[in-house]
Amino acid sequence: MTAGRRPVAGKAPAAACRLEAAGSGHVLRISGDCRIPRLTELDGALAALPRLPAAVTLDGEALAELDTAAALLLALRLRDAGLDPAAGAS
């Protein structure tokens, strides 16, 4: 176990997403608690976004937590929007 404390699902900020224009592109900012207890919130936040452009930068700087279930949900929703989540990976 690590020395740091993990936020309790009810105490961390709710999962949130917003799409912003940034220079000549777009940034999808994801924040809050993105773990299994909050998957429904994350899915709702992703569903509420406007149509995603063909290219988007993902910004997770404001994430409190991200587990593999939420990462998979995010990857699936990006794929459903016509984006390749692995395209920018290096």
PDB file as gemmi writes it, atoms N, CA and C in Angstrom:
CRYST1    1.000    1.000    1.000  90.00  90.00  90.00 P 1                      
ATOM      1  N   MET A   1       0.849  -1.190   0.000  1.00  0.00           N  
ATOM      2  CA  MET A   1       0.000   0.000   0.000  1.00  0.00           C  
ATOM      3  C   MET A   1       0.883   1.239   0.000  1.00  0.00           C  
ATOM      4  N   THR A   2       0.470   2.254  -0.738  1.00  0.00           N  
ATOM      5  CA  THR A   2       1.254   3.479  -0.818  1.00  0.00           C  
ATOM      6  C   THR A   2       1.002   4.360   0.389  1.00  0.00           C  
ATOM      7  N   ALA A   3       1.931   5.270   0.620  1.00  0.00           N  
ATOM      8  CA  ALA A   3       1.809   6.163   1.768  1.00  0.00           C  
ATOM      9  C   ALA A   3       0.700   7.184   1.578  1.00  0.00           C  
ATOM     10  N   GLY A   4       0.414   7.561   0.329  1.00  0.00           N  
ATOM     11  CA  GLY A   4      -0.624   8.559   0.072  1.00  0.00           C  
ATOM     12  C   GLY A   4      -2.011   7.980   0.247  1.00  0.00           C  
ATOM     13  N   ARG A   5      -2.970   8.820   0.578  1.00  0.00           N  
ATOM     14  CA  ARG A   5      -4.354   8.365   0.726  1.00  0.00           C  
ATOM     15  C   ARG A   5      -5.091   8.592  -0.571  1.00  0.00           C  
ATOM     16  N   ARG A   6      -5.941   7.662  -0.918  1.00  0.00           N  
ATOM     17  CA  ARG A   6      -6.778   7.796  -2.102  1.00  0.00           C  
ATOM     18  C   ARG A   6      -8.081   8.475  -1.701  1.00  0.00           C  
ATOM     19  N   PRO A   7      -8.620   9.315  -2.569  1.00  0.00           N  
ATOM     20  CA  PRO A   7      -9.897   9.939  -2.236  1.00  0.00           C  
ATOM     21  C   PRO A   7     -11.015   8.909  -2.191  1.00  0.00           C  
ATOM     22  N   VAL A   8     -11.935   9.112  -1.305  1.00  0.00           N  
ATOM     23  CA  VAL A   8     -13.125   8.273  -1.231  1.00  0.00           C  
ATOM     24  C   VAL A   8     -14.052   8.705  -2.354  1.00  0.00           C  
ATOM     25  N   ALA A   9     -14.711   7.743  -3.020  1.00  0.00           N  
ATOM     26  CA  ALA A   9     -15.529   8.044  -4.193  1.00  0.00           C  
ATOM     27  C   ALA A   9     -16.498   9.199  -3.951  1.00  0.00           C  
ATOM     28  N   GLY A  10     -17.110   9.285  -2.784  1.00  0.00           N  
ATOM     29  CA  GLY A  10     -18.074  10.341  -2.512  1.00  0.00           C  
ATOM     30  C   GLY A  10     -17.431  11.684  -2.216  1.00  0.00           C  
ATOM     31  N   LYS A  11     -16.127  11.713  -1.981  1.00  0.00           N  
ATOM     32  CA  LYS A  11     -15.450  12.941  -1.576  1.00  0.00           C  
ATOM     33  C   LYS A  11     -14.682  13.606  -2.717  1.00  0.00           C  
ATOM     34  N   ALA A  12     -14.214  12.846  -3.680  1.00  0.00           N  
ATOM     35  CA  ALA A  12     -13.468  13.420  -4.793  1.00  0.00           C  
ATOM     36  C   ALA A  12     -14.432  14.124  -5.740  1.00  0.00           C  
ATOM     37  N   PRO A  13     -13.933  15.083  -6.513  1.00  0.00           N  
ATOM     38  CA  PRO A  13     -14.806  15.767  -7.469  1.00  0.00           C  
ATOM     39  C   PRO A  13     -15.400  14.790  -8.475  1.00  0.00           C  
ATOM     40  N   ALA A  14     -16.608  15.042  -8.885  1.00  0.00           N  
ATOM     41  CA  ALA A  14     -17.274  14.180  -9.867  1.00  0.00           C  
ATOM     42  C   ALA A  14     -16.523  14.209 -11.182  1.00  0.00           C  
ATOM     43  N   ALA A  15     -16.667  13.145 -11.950  1.00  0.00           N  
ATOM     44  CA  ALA A  15     -16.070  13.077 -13.281  1.00  0.00           C  
ATOM     45  C   ALA A  15     -16.692  14.155 -14.160  1.00  0.00           C  
ATOM     46  N   ALA A  16     -15.853  14.839 -14.907  1.00  0.00           N  
ATOM     47  CA  ALA A  16     -16.339  15.895 -15.792  1.00  0.00           C  
ATOM     48  C   ALA A  16     -15.496  15.930 -17.059  1.00  0.00           C  
ATOM     49  N   CYS A  17     -16.099  16.359 -18.144  1.00  0.00           N  
ATOM     50  CA  CYS A  17     -15.411  16.501 -19.426  1.00  0.00           C  
ATOM     51  C   CYS A  17     -15.868  17.789 -20.076  1.00  0.00           C  
ATOM     52  N   ARG A  18     -14.943  18.444 -20.767  1.00  0.00           N  
ATOM     53  CA  ARG A  18     -15.337  19.601 -21.561  1.00  0.00           C  
ATOM     54  C   ARG A  18     -14.410  19.699 -22.770  1.00  0.00           C  
ATOM     55  N   LEU A  19     -14.965  20.125 -23.865  1.00  0.00           N  
ATOM     56  CA  LEU A  19     -14.232  20.292 -25.107  1.00  0.00           C  
ATOM     57  C   LEU A  19     -13.975  21.773 -25.308  1.00  0.00           C  
ATOM     58  N   GLU A  20     -12.709  22.139 -25.540  1.00  0.00           N  
ATOM     59  CA  GLU A  20     -12.345  23.544 -25.712  1.00  0.00           C  
ATOM     60  C   GLU A  20     -11.545  23.727 -26.991  1.00  0.00           C  
ATOM     61  N   ALA A  21     -11.745  24.855 -27.641  1.00  0.00           N  
ATOM     62  CA  ALA A  21     -10.899  25.241 -28.766  1.00  0.00           C  
ATOM     63  C   ALA A  21      -9.595  25.762 -28.175  1.00  0.00           C  
ATOM     64  N   ALA A  22      -8.487  25.345 -28.766  1.00  0.00           N  
ATOM     65  CA  ALA A  22      -7.177  25.772 -28.275  1.00  0.00           C  
ATOM     66  C   ALA A  22      -6.258  25.983 -29.472  1.00  0.00           C  
ATOM     67  N   GLY A  23      -5.991  27.230 -29.782  1.00  0.00           N  
ATOM     68  CA  GLY A  23      -5.154  27.519 -30.944  1.00  0.00           C  
ATOM     69  C   GLY A  23      -5.831  27.017 -32.207  1.00  0.00           C  
ATOM     70  N   SER A  24      -5.142  26.165 -32.937  1.00  0.00           N  
ATOM     71  CA  SER A  24      -5.710  25.640 -34.182  1.00  0.00           C  
ATOM     72  C   SER A  24      -6.347  24.267 -33.991  1.00  0.00           C  
ATOM     73  N   GLY A  25      -6.487  23.816 -32.742  1.00  0.00           N  
ATOM     74  CA  GLY A  25      -7.055  22.494 -32.485  1.00  0.00           C  
ATOM     75  C   GLY A  25      -8.086  22.511 -31.376  1.00  0.00           C  
ATOM     76  N   HIS A  26      -8.355  21.339 -30.846  1.00  0.00           N  
ATOM     77  CA  HIS A  26      -9.319  21.182 -29.760  1.00  0.00           C  
ATOM     78  C   HIS A  26      -8.709  20.330 -28.656  1.00  0.00           C  
ATOM     79  N   VAL A  27      -9.118  20.614 -27.424  1.00  0.00           N  
ATOM     80  CA  VAL A  27      -8.637  19.876 -26.259  1.00  0.00           C  
ATOM     81  C   VAL A  27      -9.837  19.313 -25.519  1.00  0.00           C  
ATOM     82  N   LEU A  28      -9.802  18.022 -25.223  1.00  0.00           N  
ATOM     83  CA  LEU A  28     -10.814  17.386 -24.392  1.00  0.00           C  
ATOM     84  C   LEU A  28     -10.230  17.278 -22.992  1.00  0.00           C  
ATOM     85  N   ARG A  29     -10.771  18.070 -22.080  1.00  0.00           N  
ATOM     86  CA  ARG A  29     -10.269  18.096 -20.696  1.00  0.00           C  
ATOM     87  C   ARG A  29     -11.135  17.181 -19.841  1.00  0.00           C  
ATOM     88  N   ILE A  30     -10.473  16.256 -19.159  1.00  0.00           N  
ATOM     89  CA  ILE A  30     -11.165  15.302 -18.293  1.00  0.00           C  
ATOM     90  C   ILE A  30     -10.673  15.534 -16.872  1.00  0.00           C  
ATOM     91  N   SER A  31     -11.611  15.605 -15.936  1.00  0.00           N  
ATOM     92  CA  SER A  31     -11.228  15.915 -14.564  1.00  0.00           C  
ATOM     93  C   SER A  31     -12.069  15.109 -13.574  1.00  0.00           C  
ATOM     94  N   GLY A  32     -11.614  15.148 -12.326  1.00  0.00           N  
ATOM     95  CA  GLY A  32     -12.365  14.533 -11.236  1.00  0.00           C  
ATOM     96  C   GLY A  32     -12.018  13.075 -11.003  1.00  0.00           C  
ATOM     97  N   ASP A  33     -12.942  12.377 -10.403  1.00  0.00           N  
ATOM     98  CA  ASP A  33     -12.791  10.975 -10.011  1.00  0.00           C  
ATOM     99  C   ASP A  33     -13.347  10.092 -11.111  1.00  0.00           C  
ATOM    100  N   CYS A  34     -12.477   9.474 -11.861  1.00  0.00           N  
ATOM    101  CA  CYS A  34     -12.887   8.604 -12.968  1.00  0.00           C  
ATOM    102  C   CYS A  34     -12.526   7.170 -12.620  1.00  0.00           C  
ATOM    103  N   ARG A  35     -13.340   6.595 -11.754  1.00  0.00           N  
ATOM    104  CA  ARG A  35     -13.163   5.210 -11.322  1.00  0.00           C  
ATOM    105  C   ARG A  35     -14.512   4.499 -11.388  1.00  0.00           C  
ATOM    106  N   ILE A  36     -14.491   3.206 -11.161  1.00  0.00           N  
ATOM    107  CA  ILE A  36     -15.698   2.381 -11.281  1.00  0.00           C  
ATOM    108  C   ILE A  36     -16.918   2.983 -10.576  1.00  0.00           C  
ATOM    109  N   PRO A  37     -16.810   3.492  -9.346  1.00  0.00           N  
ATOM    110  CA  PRO A  37     -18.020   4.037  -8.711  1.00  0.00           C  
ATOM    111  C   PRO A  37     -18.639   5.215  -9.464  1.00  0.00           C  
ATOM    112  N   ARG A  38     -17.864   5.838 -10.354  1.00  0.00           N  
ATOM    113  CA  ARG A  38     -18.347   7.024 -11.053  1.00  0.00           C  
ATOM    114  C   ARG A  38     -18.416   6.829 -12.568  1.00  0.00           C  
ATOM    115  N   LEU A  39     -18.429   5.583 -13.043  1.00  0.00           N  
ATOM    116  CA  LEU A  39     -18.472   5.331 -14.483  1.00  0.00           C  
ATOM    117  C   LEU A  39     -19.722   5.911 -15.139  1.00  0.00           C  
ATOM    118  N   THR A  40     -20.847   5.850 -14.461  1.00  0.00           N  
ATOM    119  CA  THR A  40     -22.079   6.401 -15.024  1.00  0.00           C  
ATOM    120  C   THR A  40     -21.949   7.905 -15.223  1.00  0.00           C  
ATOM    121  N   GLU A  41     -21.340   8.596 -14.262  1.00  0.00           N  
ATOM    122  CA  GLU A  41     -21.121  10.047 -14.396  1.00  0.00           C  
ATOM    123  C   GLU A  41     -20.188  10.344 -15.563  1.00  0.00           C  
ATOM    124  N   LEU A  42     -19.096   9.575 -15.669  1.00  0.00           N  
ATOM    125  CA  LEU A  42     -18.146   9.786 -16.756  1.00  0.00           C  
ATOM    126  C   LEU A  42     -18.815   9.541 -18.104  1.00  0.00           C  
ATOM    127  N   ASP A  43     -19.582   8.463 -18.201  1.00  0.00           N  
ATOM    128  CA  ASP A  43     -20.269   8.148 -19.452  1.00  0.00           C  
ATOM    129  C   ASP A  43     -21.247   9.267 -19.816  1.00  0.00           C  
ATOM    130  N   GLY A  44     -21.968   9.775 -18.833  1.00  0.00           N  
ATOM    131  CA  GLY A  44     -22.899  10.881 -19.077  1.00  0.00           C  
ATOM    132  C   GLY A  44     -22.181  12.149 -19.514  1.00  0.00           C  
ATOM    133  N   ALA A  45     -21.032  12.437 -18.889  1.00  0.00           N  
ATOM    134  CA  ALA A  45     -20.257  13.623 -19.258  1.00  0.00           C  
ATOM    135  C   ALA A  45     -19.734  13.496 -20.688  1.00  0.00           C  
ATOM    136  N   LEU A  46     -19.286  12.304 -21.063  1.00  0.00           N  
ATOM    137  CA  LEU A  46     -18.812  12.086 -22.429  1.00  0.00           C  
ATOM    138  C   LEU A  46     -19.963  12.183 -23.430  1.00  0.00           C  
ATOM    139  N   ALA A  47     -21.114  11.638 -23.073  1.00  0.00           N  
ATOM    140  CA  ALA A  47     -22.277  11.674 -23.965  1.00  0.00           C  
ATOM    141  C   ALA A  47     -22.789  13.100 -24.170  1.00  0.00           C  
ATOM    142  N   ALA A  48     -22.593  13.962 -23.193  1.00  0.00           N  
ATOM    143  CA  ALA A  48     -23.086  15.334 -23.273  1.00  0.00           C  
ATOM    144  C   ALA A  48     -22.190  16.251 -24.106  1.00  0.00           C  
ATOM    145  N   LEU A  49     -21.017  15.767 -24.484  1.00  0.00           N  
ATOM    146  CA  LEU A  49     -20.109  16.587 -25.291  1.00  0.00           C  
ATOM    147  C   LEU A  49     -20.676  16.815 -26.681  1.00  0.00           C  
ATOM    148  N   PRO A  50     -20.322  17.941 -27.280  1.00  0.00           N  
ATOM    149  CA  PRO A  50     -20.692  18.124 -28.692  1.00  0.00           C  
ATOM    150  C   PRO A  50     -19.905  17.124 -29.540  1.00  0.00           C  
ATOM    151  N   ARG A  51     -20.257  17.024 -30.797  1.00  0.00           N  
ATOM    152  CA  ARG A  51     -19.538  16.118 -31.699  1.00  0.00           C  
ATOM    153  C   ARG A  51     -18.042  16.451 -31.661  1.00  0.00           C  
ATOM    154  N   LEU A  52     -17.234  15.416 -31.497  1.00  0.00           N  
ATOM    155  CA  LEU A  52     -15.795  15.631 -31.410  1.00  0.00           C  
ATOM    156  C   LEU A  52     -15.201  15.867 -32.795  1.00  0.00           C  
ATOM    157  N   PRO A  53     -14.228  16.774 -32.889  1.00  0.00           N  
ATOM    158  CA  PRO A  53     -13.567  17.001 -34.171  1.00  0.00           C  
ATOM    159  C   PRO A  53     -12.694  15.797 -34.537  1.00  0.00           C  
ATOM    160  N   ALA A  54     -12.185  15.803 -35.769  1.00  0.00           N  
ATOM    161  CA  ALA A  54     -11.384  14.677 -36.262  1.00  0.00           C  
ATOM    162  C   ALA A  54     -10.098  14.482 -35.471  1.00  0.00           C  
ATOM    163  N   ALA A  55      -9.574  15.524 -34.881  1.00  0.00           N  
ATOM    164  CA  ALA A  55      -8.366  15.430 -34.063  1.00  0.00           C  
ATOM    165  C   ALA A  55      -8.598  16.189 -32.764  1.00  0.00           C  
ATOM    166  N   VAL A  56      -8.225  15.573 -31.669  1.00  0.00           N  
ATOM    167  CA  VAL A  56      -8.415  16.198 -30.368  1.00  0.00           C  
ATOM    168  C   VAL A  56      -7.253  15.798 -29.459  1.00  0.00           C  
ATOM    169  N   THR A  57      -6.802  16.739 -28.640  1.00  0.00           N  
ATOM    170  CA  THR A  57      -5.778  16.459 -27.641  1.00  0.00           C  
ATOM    171  C   THR A  57      -6.482  16.153 -26.335  1.00  0.00           C  
ATOM    172  N   LEU A  58      -6.054  15.127 -25.653  1.00  0.00           N  
ATOM    173  CA  LEU A  58      -6.645  14.730 -24.384  1.00  0.00           C  
ATOM    174  C   LEU A  58      -5.824  15.333 -23.251  1.00  0.00           C  
ATOM    175  N   ASP A  59      -6.483  16.021 -22.317  1.00  0.00           N  
ATOM    176  CA  ASP A  59      -5.812  16.636 -21.174  1.00  0.00           C  
ATOM    177  C   ASP A  59      -6.404  16.054 -19.891  1.00  0.00           C  
ATOM    178  N   GLY A  60      -5.609  15.321 -19.149  1.00  0.00           N  
ATOM    179  CA  GLY A  60      -6.054  14.722 -17.896  1.00  0.00           C  
ATOM    180  C   GLY A  60      -5.375  15.310 -16.683  1.00  0.00           C  
ATOM    181  N   GLU A  61      -4.826  16.510 -16.826  1.00  0.00           N  
ATOM    182  CA  GLU A  61      -4.095  17.129 -15.722  1.00  0.00           C  
ATOM    183  C   GLU A  61      -4.951  17.274 -14.462  1.00  0.00           C  
ATOM    184  N   ALA A  62      -6.242  17.503 -14.622  1.00  0.00           N  
ATOM    185  CA  ALA A  62      -7.123  17.730 -13.468  1.00  0.00           C  
ATOM    186  C   ALA A  62      -7.778  16.438 -12.960  1.00  0.00           C  
ATOM    187  N   LEU A  63      -7.332  15.286 -13.455  1.00  0.00           N  
ATOM    188  CA  LEU A  63      -7.882  14.027 -12.958  1.00  0.00           C  
ATOM    189  C   LEU A  63      -7.479  13.805 -11.507  1.00  0.00           C  
ATOM    190  N   ALA A  64      -8.429  13.440 -10.667  1.00  0.00           N  
ATOM    191  CA  ALA A  64      -8.124  13.042  -9.299  1.00  0.00           C  
ATOM    192  C   ALA A  64      -7.743  11.561  -9.289  1.00  0.00           C  
ATOM    193  N   GLU A  65      -8.470  10.756 -10.053  1.00  0.00           N  
ATOM    194  CA  GLU A  65      -8.243   9.314 -10.150  1.00  0.00           C  
ATOM    195  C   GLU A  65      -8.686   8.837 -11.524  1.00  0.00           C  
ATOM    196  N   LEU A  66      -8.011   7.828 -12.053  1.00  0.00           N  
ATOM    197  CA  LEU A  66      -8.399   7.183 -13.299  1.00  0.00           C  
ATOM    198  C   LEU A  66      -8.037   5.718 -13.179  1.00  0.00           C  
ATOM    199  N   ASP A  67      -9.028   4.838 -13.238  1.00  0.00           N  
ATOM    200  CA  ASP A  67      -8.729   3.412 -13.205  1.00  0.00           C  
ATOM    201  C   ASP A  67      -8.878   2.828 -14.613  1.00  0.00           C  
ATOM    202  N   THR A  68      -8.556   1.556 -14.756  1.00  0.00           N  
ATOM    203  CA  THR A  68      -8.578   0.947 -16.089  1.00  0.00           C  
ATOM    204  C   THR A  68      -9.990   0.863 -16.651  1.00  0.00           C  
ATOM    205  N   ALA A  69     -10.993   0.728 -15.821  1.00  0.00           N  
ATOM    206  CA  ALA A  69     -12.374   0.684 -16.313  1.00  0.00           C  
ATOM    207  C   ALA A  69     -12.744   2.014 -16.956  1.00  0.00           C  
ATOM    208  N   ALA A  70     -12.386   3.110 -16.320  1.00  0.00           N  
ATOM    209  CA  ALA A  70     -12.687   4.433 -16.874  1.00  0.00           C  
ATOM    210  C   ALA A  70     -11.844   4.702 -18.119  1.00  0.00           C  
ATOM    211  N   ALA A  71     -10.595   4.255 -18.117  1.00  0.00           N  
ATOM    212  CA  ALA A  71      -9.742   4.433 -19.302  1.00  0.00           C  
ATOM    213  C   ALA A  71     -10.324   3.666 -20.488  1.00  0.00           C  
ATOM    214  N   LEU A  72     -10.816   2.456 -20.244  1.00  0.00           N  
ATOM    215  CA  LEU A  72     -11.431   1.668 -21.313  1.00  0.00           C  
ATOM    216  C   LEU A  72     -12.701   2.353 -21.815  1.00  0.00           C  
ATOM    217  N   LEU A  73     -13.532   2.850 -20.908  1.00  0.00           N  
ATOM    218  CA  LEU A  73     -14.743   3.564 -21.308  1.00  0.00           C  
ATOM    219  C   LEU A  73     -14.381   4.765 -22.176  1.00  0.00           C  
ATOM    220  N   LEU A  74     -13.389   5.525 -21.766  1.00  0.00           N  
ATOM    221  CA  LEU A  74     -12.956   6.684 -22.533  1.00  0.00           C  
ATOM    222  C   LEU A  74     -12.474   6.256 -23.925  1.00  0.00           C  
ATOM    223  N   ALA A  75     -11.656   5.221 -23.992  1.00  0.00           N  
ATOM    224  CA  ALA A  75     -11.147   4.737 -25.285  1.00  0.00           C  
ATOM    225  C   ALA A  75     -12.294   4.281 -26.185  1.00  0.00           C  
ATOM    226  N   LEU A  76     -13.273   3.587 -25.620  1.00  0.00           N  
ATOM    227  CA  LEU A  76     -14.418   3.118 -26.411  1.00  0.00           C  
ATOM    228  C   LEU A  76     -15.249   4.289 -26.929  1.00  0.00           C  
ATOM    229  N   ARG A  77     -15.483   5.293 -26.081  1.00  0.00           N  
ATOM    230  CA  ARG A  77     -16.272   6.450 -26.512  1.00  0.00           C  
ATOM    231  C   ARG A  77     -15.536   7.255 -27.584  1.00  0.00           C  
ATOM    232  N   LEU A  78     -14.217   7.367 -27.462  1.00  0.00           N  
ATOM    233  CA  LEU A  78     -13.438   8.051 -28.495  1.00  0.00           C  
ATOM    234  C   LEU A  78     -13.515   7.276 -29.803  1.00  0.00           C  
ATOM    235  N   ARG A  79     -13.408   5.958 -29.726  1.00  0.00           N  
ATOM    236  CA  ARG A  79     -13.514   5.128 -30.924  1.00  0.00           C  
ATOM    237  C   ARG A  79     -14.900   5.257 -31.545  1.00  0.00           C  
ATOM    238  N   ASP A  80     -15.936   5.259 -30.706  1.00  0.00           N  
ATOM    239  CA  ASP A  80     -17.311   5.412 -31.205  1.00  0.00           C  
ATOM    240  C   ASP A  80     -17.507   6.758 -31.912  1.00  0.00           C  
ATOM    241  N   ALA A  81     -16.718   7.761 -31.508  1.00  0.00           N  
ATOM    242  CA  ALA A  81     -16.799   9.088 -32.128  1.00  0.00           C  
ATOM    243  C   ALA A  81     -15.965   9.168 -33.409  1.00  0.00           C  
ATOM    244  N   GLY A  82     -15.347   8.040 -33.778  1.00  0.00           N  
ATOM    245  CA  GLY A  82     -14.558   8.008 -35.007  1.00  0.00           C  
ATOM    246  C   GLY A  82     -13.092   8.332 -34.822  1.00  0.00           C  
ATOM    247  N   LEU A  83     -12.642   8.427 -33.575  1.00  0.00           N  
ATOM    248  CA  LEU A  83     -11.246   8.722 -33.297  1.00  0.00           C  
ATOM    249  C   LEU A  83     -10.499   7.436 -32.960  1.00  0.00           C  
ATOM    250  N   ASP A  84      -9.194   7.430 -33.179  1.00  0.00           N  
ATOM    251  CA  ASP A  84      -8.365   6.288 -32.827  1.00  0.00           C  
ATOM    252  C   ASP A  84      -7.598   6.631 -31.564  1.00  0.00           C  
ATOM    253  N   PRO A  85      -7.998   6.097 -30.399  1.00  0.00           N  
ATOM    254  CA  PRO A  85      -7.334   6.456 -29.136  1.00  0.00           C  
ATOM    255  C   PRO A  85      -5.841   6.141 -29.140  1.00  0.00           C  
ATOM    256  N   ALA A  86      -5.414   5.183 -29.942  1.00  0.00           N  
ATOM    257  CA  ALA A  86      -3.992   4.811 -29.962  1.00  0.00           C  
ATOM    258  C   ALA A  86      -3.179   5.648 -30.953  1.00  0.00           C  
ATOM    259  N   ALA A  87      -3.813   6.448 -31.788  1.00  0.00           N  
ATOM    260  CA  ALA A  87      -3.110   7.172 -32.846  1.00  0.00           C  
ATOM    261  C   ALA A  87      -2.047   8.118 -32.307  1.00  0.00           C  
ATOM    262  N   GLY A  88      -2.296   8.751 -31.187  1.00  0.00           N  
ATOM    263  CA  GLY A  88      -1.332   9.699 -30.642  1.00  0.00           C  
ATOM    264  C   GLY A  88      -0.369   9.091 -29.656  1.00  0.00           C  
ATOM    265  N   ALA A  89      -0.555   7.813 -29.326  1.00  0.00           N  
ATOM    266  CA  ALA A  89       0.319   7.169 -28.343  1.00  0.00           C  
ATOM    267  C   ALA A  89       1.698   6.959 -28.940  1.00  0.00           C  
ATOM    268  N   SER A  90       2.691   7.146 -28.084  1.00  0.00           N  
ATOM    269  CA  SER A  90       4.049   6.906 -28.563  1.00  0.00           C  
ATOM    270  C   SER A  90       4.817   6.047 -27.591  1.00  0.00           C  
TER     271      SER A  90                                                      
END                                                                             
